[in-house]
């Protein structure tokens, strides 16, 4: 047993000695790893004599307006359920569902029944009351009738006239008319149906102007002004320019957003109600540059920016803010008025490195001719954003 213990102890001492000899003989392996700045400086020293070639583009700032983009929908300017004001059978339906009507056009006609005869009766009663009142007035002038008799005749005449007005109104209510120019959207009755007072004859909506409705966030509500231009891009593909006509004074109690409306012309009724749309509302102006989205990068702390060249052809990283996008690129702020932007090879260089700039052979299309901001469909929930792009990977 003692020999076994002794052998185990010898093996343990040999193993510990071997471990210690490795640490003592390779002390340099335990040195701390170089920092990112030290690695970058070492890389710069290696490349100083052989600069990397990068493609560049010279840009000049232009005046552009930032935009607030909302997800919304189209709504009719107004919608009214036209109701009957008297009772009776429907004897005529001059318009069909979906037809255009003018204000005052008859939508439904109710059987007049005995109303014309009762109207003639009321007119005769008024004539009789007028004659009686004139006779009493002449007798009053001769002192043969008291003032009480005159007042009674006047009251009788007033009652007869009120009854005549009521019967004329009741007869006119047999013709149910459109309250404004619009489209008959619904007509829930047919010939022979019996309408009672208050029952719906038809539903009329006014499609011109059409409203583009969205919900504006609290952070953006102070940037919007009534009368400013607005634009909608419908899910069906149409683009609809208009004017901001309404901005709510109070927020929705649950979403804390403010209703905003943009009125657009729809005289030809080609735009329909209830279509998902993107509202693009211009706000403050900026001096901005139009850049391709491919040049975006992140710095060491995750901030969005681009790589540019200074006067010594050295790389600099500049943080930017995206104010809106377009089909050909992004409009950004934060760059100098005139800037040399690295467009190809920016992922191969680091800030502070001297490079060999190669101007682009063909100038890019004029940013001034770029189309309006592209459609960005968001989640089904109503939301808003100010056009700030998410940061892509370096």
Secondary structure, 3 states (H helix, E strand, C coil): CHHHHHHHHHHHHHHHHHHHHHHHHCHHHHCCCCCHHHHHHHHHHHHCCCCEEEEEEEEECEEEEEEEEEEEEEECCEEEEEECCCCEEEEECCCCCCCEECCCCEEEEECCCCHHHHHHHHHHHHHHHHHHHHHHHHHHHCCCCCHHHHHHHHHHHHHHHHHHHHHHHHHHCCEEECCCCEEEEECCCCCCCEECCCCEEEEEEECCCEEEEEEECCCCHHHCCCCCEEEEEECCCCEEEEEEEEECCCCCCCCCCEEEEEEECCCCCCCCCCCEEEEEEEEEEEEEEEECHHHCEECCCCCEEEEEECCCCEEEEEECEEEEEECCEEEEECCCCEEEEEEECHHHCCCCCEEEEEECCCCCCCHHHCCCCCCCCCCCCCCEECCCCCCCCC
